[in-house]
Amino acid sequence: MSELRKRGLVTAVIVSDPFIKLGTTQSKVFGTPDLPLVKIAHPLGGLSLEQVEGRALVAVPQLVKLIKEHMQ
C-alpha cells in the first residue's frame, strides 16, 4: 500500500481498533506517515454478514471522503 501511495494513488488501510497503533507504526516504517487509516470496530472475523455490512457502512464514508479530498 505504501508503494502505491508513493506513486500518488489514493490509498488507505482499513484497520480495526486494536491494530491502529500497528498501522500507524508500519506506515512510518514504510515511508508513508500520511497513509490514511480507515478505522472500523473490532473484531471482523466470526461476524454475521449483517455485522460485516455494518463495518462497511462505517468504512465507506471515510473512503469516499479521502477520494473527494484527493480530487480537489
Phi and psi restraints in degrees (range 20) as a CNS / XPLOR table:
assign (resid 1 and name C) (resid 2 and name N)
       (resid 2 and name CA) (resid 2 and name C) 1.0 -62.2 20.0 2
assign (resid 2 and name N) (resid 2 and name CA)
       (resid 2 and name C) (resid 3 and name N) 1.0 -38.6 20.0 2
assign (resid 2 and name C) (resid 3 and name N)
       (resid 3 and name CA) (resid 3 and name C) 1.0 -64.8 20.0 2
assign (resid 3 and name N) (resid 3 and name CA)
       (resid 3 and name C) (resid 4 and name N) 1.0 -39.6 20.0 2
assign (resid 3 and name C) (resid 4 and name N)
       (resid 4 and name CA) (resid 4 and name C) 1.0 -64.4 20.0 2
assign (resid 4 and name N) (resid 4 and name CA)
       (resid 4 and name C) (resid 5 and name N) 1.0 -40.5 20.0 2
assign (resid 4 and name C) (resid 5 and name N)
       (resid 5 and name CA) (resid 5 and name C) 1.0 -62.3 20.0 2
assign (resid 5 and name N) (resid 5 and name CA)
       (resid 5 and name C) (resid 6 and name N) 1.0 -42.7 20.0 2
assign (resid 5 and name C) (resid 6 and name N)
       (resid 6 and name CA) (resid 6 and name C) 1.0 -63.8 20.0 2
assign (resid 6 and name N) (resid 6 and name CA)
       (resid 6 and name C) (resid 7 and name N) 1.0 -25.3 20.0 2
assign (resid 6 and name C) (resid 7 and name N)
       (resid 7 and name CA) (resid 7 and name C) 1.0 -85.3 20.0 2
assign (resid 7 and name N) (resid 7 and name CA)
       (resid 7 and name C) (resid 8 and name N) 1.0 1.3 20.0 2
assign (resid 7 and name C) (resid 8 and name N)
       (resid 8 and name CA) (resid 8 and name C) 1.0 92.1 20.0 2
assign (resid 8 and name N) (resid 8 and name CA)
       (resid 8 and name C) (resid 9 and name N) 1.0 8.5 20.0 2
assign (resid 8 and name C) (resid 9 and name N)
       (resid 9 and name CA) (resid 9 and name C) 1.0 -82.6 20.0 2
assign (resid 9 and name N) (resid 9 and name CA)
       (resid 9 and name C) (resid 10 and name N) 1.0 151.5 20.0 2
assign (resid 9 and name C) (resid 10 and name N)
       (resid 10 and name CA) (resid 10 and name C) 1.0 -72.2 20.0 2
assign (resid 10 and name N) (resid 10 and name CA)
       (resid 10 and name C) (resid 11 and name N) 1.0 119.8 20.0 2
assign (resid 10 and name C) (resid 11 and name N)
       (resid 11 and name CA) (resid 11 and name C) 1.0 -138.5 20.0 2
assign (resid 11 and name N) (resid 11 and name CA)
       (resid 11 and name C) (resid 12 and name N) 1.0 157.6 20.0 2
assign (resid 11 and name C) (resid 12 and name N)
       (resid 12 and name CA) (resid 12 and name C) 1.0 -160.4 20.0 2
assign (resid 12 and name N) (resid 12 and name CA)
       (resid 12 and name C) (resid 13 and name N) 1.0 160.2 20.0 2
assign (resid 12 and name C) (resid 13 and name N)
       (resid 13 and name CA) (resid 13 and name C) 1.0 -119.2 20.0 2
assign (resid 13 and name N) (resid 13 and name CA)
       (resid 13 and name C) (resid 14 and name N) 1.0 129.8 20.0 2
assign (resid 13 and name C) (resid 14 and name N)
       (resid 14 and name CA) (resid 14 and name C) 1.0 -89.5 20.0 2
assign (resid 14 and name N) (resid 14 and name CA)
       (resid 14 and name C) (resid 15 and name N) 1.0 123.2 20.0 2
assign (resid 14 and name C) (resid 15 and name N)
       (resid 15 and name CA) (resid 15 and name C) 1.0 -130.9 20.0 2
assign (resid 15 and name N) (resid 15 and name CA)
       (resid 15 and name C) (resid 16 and name N) 1.0 146.5 20.0 2
assign (resid 15 and name C) (resid 16 and name N)
       (resid 16 and name CA) (resid 16 and name C) 1.0 -92.1 20.0 2
assign (resid 16 and name N) (resid 16 and name CA)
       (resid 16 and name C) (resid 17 and name N) 1.0 163.2 20.0 2
assign (resid 16 and name C) (resid 17 and name N)
       (resid 17 and name CA) (resid 17 and name C) 1.0 -43.0 20.0 2
assign (resid 17 and name N) (resid 17 and name CA)
       (resid 17 and name C) (resid 18 and name N) 1.0 -49.4 20.0 2
assign (resid 17 and name C) (resid 18 and name N)
       (resid 18 and name CA) (resid 18 and name C) 1.0 -67.6 20.0 2
assign (resid 18 and name N) (resid 18 and name CA)
       (resid 18 and name C) (resid 19 and name N) 1.0 -13.2 20.0 2
assign (resid 18 and name C) (resid 19 and name N)
       (resid 19 and name CA) (resid 19 and name C) 1.0 -105.7 20.0 2
assign (resid 19 and name N) (resid 19 and name CA)
       (resid 19 and name C) (resid 20 and name N) 1.0 7.9 20.0 2
assign (resid 19 and name C) (resid 20 and name N)
       (resid 20 and name CA) (resid 20 and name C) 1.0 -62.9 20.0 2
assign (resid 20 and name N) (resid 20 and name CA)
       (resid 20 and name C) (resid 21 and name N) 1.0 -47.0 20.0 2
assign (resid 20 and name C) (resid 21 and name N)
       (resid 21 and name CA) (resid 21 and name C) 1.0 -62.5 20.0 2
assign (resid 21 and name N) (resid 21 and name CA)
       (resid 21 and name C) (resid 22 and name N) 1.0 -42.7 20.0 2
assign (resid 21 and name C) (resid 22 and name N)
       (resid 22 and name CA) (resid 22 and name C) 1.0 -61.7 20.0 2
assign (resid 22 and name N) (resid 22 and name CA)
       (resid 22 and name C) (resid 23 and name N) 1.0 -44.6 20.0 2
assign (resid 22 and name C) (resid 23 and name N)
       (resid 23 and name CA) (resid 23 and name C) 1.0 -61.2 20.0 2
assign (resid 23 and name N) (resid 23 and name CA)
       (resid 23 and name C) (resid 24 and name N) 1.0 -41.9 20.0 2
assign (resid 23 and name C) (resid 24 and name N)
       (resid 24 and name CA) (resid 24 and name C) 1.0 -63.9 20.0 2
assign (resid 24 and name N) (resid 24 and name CA)
       (resid 24 and name C) (resid 25 and name N) 1.0 -45.1 20.0 2
assign (resid 24 and name C) (resid 25 and name N)
       (resid 25 and name CA) (resid 25 and name C) 1.0 -64.0 20.0 2
assign (resid 25 and name N) (resid 25 and name CA)
       (resid 25 and name C) (resid 26 and name N) 1.0 -45.9 20.0 2
assign (resid 25 and name C) (resid 26 and name N)
       (resid 26 and name CA) (resid 26 and name C) 1.0 -65.5 20.0 2
assign (resid 26 and name N) (resid 26 and name CA)
       (resid 26 and name C) (resid 27 and name N) 1.0 -37.1 20.0 2
assign (resid 26 and name C) (resid 27 and name N)
       (resid 27 and name CA) (resid 27 and name C) 1.0 -63.4 20.0 2
assign (resid 27 and name N) (resid 27 and name CA)
       (resid 27 and name C) (resid 28 and name N) 1.0 -36.5 20.0 2
assign (resid 27 and name C) (resid 28 and name N)
       (resid 28 and name CA) (resid 28 and name C) 1.0 -68.6 20.0 2
assign (resid 28 and name N) (resid 28 and name CA)
       (resid 28 and name C) (resid 29 and name N) 1.0 -43.5 20.0 2
assign (resid 28 and name C) (resid 29 and name N)
       (resid 29 and name CA) (resid 29 and name C) 1.0 -59.3 20.0 2
assign (resid 29 and name N) (resid 29 and name CA)
       (resid 29 and name C) (resid 30 and name N) 1.0 -39.3 20.0 2
assign (resid 29 and name C) (resid 30 and name N)
       (resid 30 and name CA) (resid 30 and name C) 1.0 -88.6 20.0 2
assign (resid 30 and name N) (resid 30 and name CA)
       (resid 30 and name C) (resid 31 and name N) 1.0 9.6 20.0 2
assign (resid 30 and name C) (resid 31 and name N)
       (resid 31 and name CA) (resid 31 and name C) 1.0 82.1 20.0 2
assign (resid 31 and name N) (resid 31 and name CA)
       (resid 31 and name C) (resid 32 and name N) 1.0 19.2 20.0 2
assign (resid 31 and name C) (resid 32 and name N)
       (resid 32 and name CA) (resid 32 and name C) 1.0 -132.1 20.0 2
assign (resid 32 and name N) (resid 32 and name CA)
       (resid 32 and name C) (resid 33 and name N) 1.0 67.4 20.0 2
assign (resid 32 and name C) (resid 33 and name N)
       (resid 33 and name CA) (resid 33 and name C) 1.0 -63.4 20.0 2
assign (resid 33 and name N) (resid 33 and name CA)
       (resid 33 and name C) (resid 34 and name N) 1.0 -15.7 20.0 2
assign (resid 33 and name C) (resid 34 and name N)
       (resid 34 and name CA) (resid 34 and name C) 1.0 -92.7 20.0 2
assign (resid 34 and name N) (resid 34 and name CA)
       (resid 34 and name C) (resid 35 and name N) 1.0 7.0 20.0 2
assign (resid 34 and name C) (resid 35 and name N)
       (resid 35 and name CA) (resid 35 and name C) 1.0 -62.4 20.0 2
assign (resid 35 and name N) (resid 35 and name CA)
       (resid 35 and name C) (resid 36 and name N) 1.0 119.8 20.0 2
assign (resid 35 and name C) (resid 36 and name N)
       (resid 36 and name CA) (resid 36 and name C) 1.0 -68.1 20.0 2
assign (resid 36 and name N) (resid 36 and name CA)
       (resid 36 and name C) (resid 37 and name N) 1.0 141.2 20.0 2
assign (resid 36 and name C) (resid 37 and name N)
       (resid 37 and name CA) (resid 37 and name C) 1.0 -111.0 20.0 2
assign (resid 37 and name N) (resid 37 and name CA)
       (resid 37 and name C) (resid 38 and name N) 1.0 121.3 20.0 2
assign (resid 37 and name C) (resid 38 and name N)
       (resid 38 and name CA) (resid 38 and name C) 1.0 -91.9 20.0 2
assign (resid 38 and name N) (resid 38 and name CA)
       (resid 38 and name C) (resid 39 and name N) 1.0 117.1 20.0 2
assign (resid 38 and name C) (resid 39 and name N)
       (resid 39 and name CA) (resid 39 and name C) 1.0 -96.7 20.0 2
assign (resid 39 and name N) (resid 39 and name CA)
       (resid 39 and name C) (resid 40 and name N) 1.0 131.3 20.0 2
assign (resid 39 and name C) (resid 40 and name N)
       (resid 40 and name CA) (resid 40 and name C) 1.0 -128.4 20.0 2
assign (resid 40 and name N) (resid 40 and name CA)
       (resid 40 and name C) (resid 41 and name N) 1.0 163.1 20.0 2
assign (resid 40 and name C) (resid 41 and name N)
       (resid 41 and name CA) (resid 41 and name C) 1.0 -71.3 20.0 2
assign (resid 41 and name N) (resid 41 and name CA)
       (resid 41 and name C) (resid 42 and name N) 1.0 152.0 20.0 2
assign (resid 41 and name C) (resid 42 and name N)
       (resid 42 and name CA) (resid 42 and name C) 1.0 -99.8 20.0 2
assign (resid 42 and name N) (resid 42 and name CA)
       (resid 42 and name C) (resid 43 and name N) 1.0 146.8 20.0 2
assign (resid 42 and name C) (resid 43 and name N)
       (resid 43 and name CA) (resid 43 and name C) 1.0 -90.9 20.0 2
assign (resid 43 and name N) (resid 43 and name CA)
       (resid 43 and name C) (resid 44 and name N) 1.0 174.8 20.0 2
assign (resid 43 and name C) (resid 44 and name N)
       (resid 44 and name CA) (resid 44 and name C) 1.0 -109.4 20.0 2
assign (resid 44 and name N) (resid 44 and name CA)
       (resid 44 and name C) (resid 45 and name N) 1.0 -36.8 20.0 2
assign (resid 44 and name C) (resid 45 and name N)
       (resid 45 and name CA) (resid 45 and name C) 1.0 -70.8 20.0 2
assign (resid 45 and name N) (resid 45 and name CA)
       (resid 45 and name C) (resid 46 and name N) 1.0 147.3 20.0 2
assign (resid 45 and name C) (resid 46 and name N)
       (resid 46 and name CA) (resid 46 and name C) 1.0 77.7 20.0 2
assign (resid 46 and name N) (resid 46 and name CA)
       (resid 46 and name C) (resid 47 and name N) 1.0 11.4 20.0 2
assign (resid 46 and name C) (resid 47 and name N)
       (resid 47 and name CA) (resid 47 and name C) 1.0 -92.5 20.0 2
assign (resid 47 and name N) (resid 47 and name CA)
       (resid 47 and name C) (resid 48 and name N) 1.0 157.4 20.0 2
assign (resid 47 and name C) (resid 48 and name N)
       (resid 48 and name CA) (resid 48 and name C) 1.0 -73.5 20.0 2
assign (resid 48 and name N) (resid 48 and name CA)
       (resid 48 and name C) (resid 49 and name N) 1.0 164.5 20.0 2
assign (resid 48 and name C) (resid 49 and name N)
       (resid 49 and name CA) (resid 49 and name C) 1.0 -57.8 20.0 2
assign (resid 49 and name N) (resid 49 and name CA)
       (resid 49 and name C) (resid 50 and name N) 1.0 -39.9 20.0 2
assign (resid 49 and name C) (resid 50 and name N)
       (resid 50 and name CA) (resid 50 and name C) 1.0 -64.1 20.0 2
assign (resid 50 and name N) (resid 50 and name CA)
       (resid 50 and name C) (resid 51 and name N) 1.0 -38.3 20.0 2
assign (resid 50 and name C) (resid 51 and name N)
       (resid 51 and name CA) (resid 51 and name C) 1.0 -69.1 20.0 2
assign (resid 51 and name N) (resid 51 and name CA)
       (resid 51 and name C) (resid 52 and name N) 1.0 -38.6 20.0 2
assign (resid 51 and name C) (resid 52 and name N)
       (resid 52 and name CA) (resid 52 and name C) 1.0 -64.8 20.0 2
assign (resid 52 and name N) (resid 52 and name CA)
       (resid 52 and name C) (resid 53 and name N) 1.0 -40.6 20.0 2
assign (resid 52 and name C) (resid 53 and name N)
       (resid 53 and name CA) (resid 53 and name C) 1.0 -60.8 20.0 2
assign (resid 53 and name N) (resid 53 and name CA)
       (resid 53 and name C) (resid 54 and name N) 1.0 -36.7 20.0 2
assign (resid 53 and name C) (resid 54 and name N)
       (resid 54 and name CA) (resid 54 and name C) 1.0 -61.9 20.0 2
assign (resid 54 and name N) (resid 54 and name CA)
       (resid 54 and name C) (resid 55 and name N) 1.0 -40.3 20.0 2
assign (resid 54 and name C) (resid 55 and name N)
       (resid 55 and name CA) (resid 55 and name C) 1.0 -64.3 20.0 2
assign (resid 55 and name N) (resid 55 and name CA)
       (resid 55 and name C) (resid 56 and name N) 1.0 -40.2 20.0 2
assign (resid 55 and name C) (resid 56 and name N)
       (resid 56 and name CA) (resid 56 and name C) 1.0 -63.9 20.0 2
assign (resid 56 and name N) (resid 56 and name CA)
       (resid 56 and name C) (resid 57 and name N) 1.0 -38.0 20.0 2
assign (resid 56 and name C) (resid 57 and name N)
       (resid 57 and name CA) (resid 57 and name C) 1.0 -64.0 20.0 2
assign (resid 57 and name N) (resid 57 and name CA)
       (resid 57 and name C) (resid 58 and name N) 1.0 -23.3 20.0 2
assign (resid 57 and name C) (resid 58 and name N)
       (resid 58 and name CA) (resid 58 and name C) 1.0 -81.6 20.0 2
assign (resid 58 and name N) (resid 58 and name CA)
       (resid 58 and name C) (resid 59 and name N) 1.0 -40.4 20.0 2
assign (resid 58 and name C) (resid 59 and name N)
       (resid 59 and name CA) (resid 59 and name C) 1.0 -75.4 20.0 2
assign (resid 59 and name N) (resid 59 and name CA)
       (resid 59 and name C) (resid 60 and name N) 1.0 -40.5 20.0 2
assign (resid 59 and name C) (resid 60 and name N)
       (resid 60 and name CA) (resid 60 and name C) 1.0 -59.0 20.0 2
assign (resid 60 and name N) (resid 60 and name CA)
       (resid 60 and name C) (resid 61 and name N) 1.0 -47.2 20.0 2
assign (resid 60 and name C) (resid 61 and name N)
       (resid 61 and name CA) (resid 61 and name C) 1.0 -60.3 20.0 2
assign (resid 61 and name N) (resid 61 and name CA)
       (resid 61 and name C) (resid 62 and name N) 1.0 -34.5 20.0 2
assign (resid 61 and name C) (resid 62 and name N)
       (resid 62 and name CA) (resid 62 and name C) 1.0 -65.9 20.0 2
assign (resid 62 and name N) (resid 62 and name CA)
       (resid 62 and name C) (resid 63 and name N) 1.0 -40.6 20.0 2
assign (resid 62 and name C) (resid 63 and name N)
       (resid 63 and name CA) (resid 63 and name C) 1.0 -67.6 20.0 2
assign (resid 63 and name N) (resid 63 and name CA)
       (resid 63 and name C) (resid 64 and name N) 1.0 -42.0 20.0 2
assign (resid 63 and name C) (resid 64 and name N)
       (resid 64 and name CA) (resid 64 and name C) 1.0 -61.0 20.0 2
assign (resid 64 and name N) (resid 64 and name CA)
       (resid 64 and name C) (resid 65 and name N) 1.0 -42.2 20.0 2
assign (resid 64 and name C) (resid 65 and name N)
       (resid 65 and name CA) (resid 65 and name C) 1.0 -60.7 20.0 2
assign (resid 65 and name N) (resid 65 and name CA)
       (resid 65 and name C) (resid 66 and name N) 1.0 -43.3 20.0 2
assign (resid 65 and name C) (resid 66 and name N)
       (resid 66 and name CA) (resid 66 and name C) 1.0 -61.4 20.0 2
assign (resid 66 and name N) (resid 66 and name CA)
       (resid 66 and name C) (resid 67 and name N) 1.0 -43.4 20.0 2
assign (resid 66 and name C) (resid 67 and name N)
       (resid 67 and name CA) (resid 67 and name C) 1.0 -63.6 20.0 2
assign (resid 67 and name N) (resid 67 and name CA)
       (resid 67 and name C) (resid 68 and name N) 1.0 -45.7 20.0 2
assign (resid 67 and name C) (resid 68 and name N)
       (resid 68 and name CA) (resid 68 and name C) 1.0 -62.3 20.0 2
assign (resid 68 and name N) (resid 68 and name CA)
       (resid 68 and name C) (resid 69 and name N) 1.0 -41.3 20.0 2
assign (resid 68 and name C) (resid 69 and name N)
       (resid 69 and name CA) (resid 69 and name C) 1.0 -63.7 20.0 2
assign (resid 69 and name N) (resid 69 and name CA)
       (resid 69 and name C) (resid 70 and name N) 1.0 -36.4 20.0 2
assign (resid 69 and name C) (resid 70 and name N)
       (resid 70 and name CA) (resid 70 and name C) 1.0 -70.0 20.0 2
assign (resid 70 and name N) (resid 70 and name CA)
       (resid 70 and name C) (resid 71 and name N) 1.0 -30.6 20.0 2
assign (resid 70 and name C) (resid 71 and name N)
       (resid 71 and name CA) (resid 71 and name C) 1.0 -78.5 20.0 2
assign (resid 71 and name N) (resid 71 and name CA)
       (resid 71 and name C) (resid 72 and name N) 1.0 -14.9 20.0 2
